Amino acid sequence: MEKGDFFLCVSYSGKSIPSAAQLLQMKRRNVRTVLITAAKDVTGFQMVLTFPDREHYYDKKMATFYSQTAIFYLLNCIFAILYRTK
C-alpha cells in the first residue's frame, strides 16, 4: 500500500484485525485506515465506526442477521458518500 490508499477493515469482534506493526507501517506510508466493528476498545486506526454489540440479545439465527445488516448499512453509507463526492 502506498500514499493515498485507503484501508478498510471489517471485524465484528475487533479480534481479526491487522497487528499494531502493520497499522504503524500503513501510517508511515500515509495510508488512511478505517475499522468497522462492534468492539469498543480497538485502537490504532485513524477512524473506527462502531455499531451496537447486540448479538447476545438474539438467538443464533437472528444474531447473524443483525450483525450482517448493521455492517451492510455502514458499507452502503460509505459508498453513498464516496459516490456523492465524485
N, C-alpha and C positions, 0 to 999 in steps of 0.2 A: 504494500500500500504506500501511497505517496501523498504529498501535499495536495489538498483539495478533495481527497477522497472522503467518503462518509461511511463509517462502520456502524451498522445497526444490528444489535444482538437482542434476541427474544428468549427469555428464560423465565418460566413461571415461578420457579423456586429461587432463582438467583444463584443456583449452585453450578449450573453448566455455563459458565462464562469464561472469557479469556483470563489468564493469570495476570497478576499485577505487573510482571515483567513485560508481558505482551502489550498491556494497555500503556505502559510507560513508553515502549518503543513506538506505538502509534502516536502518542502525544508528541514525542520528539520529531516525528515526521509530519506534524501538523495535520493529522487525520482526526476528523471530528468523530466522537464516539457517543452513541446513544444506546441505552438499555431499556427494554420494555419488560416489566416484571411485576409480580405481586409482593416481592420481598421488600422490606422497608430498610434494611441495613446494608445495602450494597453500595460500595464506593469505588472510585477510580474512573468512572465515566463522566464525560462532560455534562451529560443530561440523563436523568433517569425518569422515565414515565411509568408511574405506578398505577395499578388498579387494585381494588379491594380483594383481599385474600378471603374468599367465601366458599372455597371448595368443600371445607369441612362442614358446612351447613346443609349440604345436599347429599343425596345418595350418589354412588359412583357414576351412574349414567348421567345424571344431571350435572355433576361437578365438572366433568369433561366438557359438556356443552357450554357451561358458564365460562370457563377459562378460555375456550376457543373463541367464543363470541366476543369476550372482552378484548382479546388480542386482535381479532379481525377488525373490530371497531377502531382501535387505535391505529392500526395499519392503514385503514381506509381514510382516517382523518389526516394522517401524514401524506398519503397520496394526493388527497384533495388539496392540501396546502401547496404541495410541490407543483401540482397541475395548475393551480390558480396563479402562482407566481411566475410561471413561464409563459 
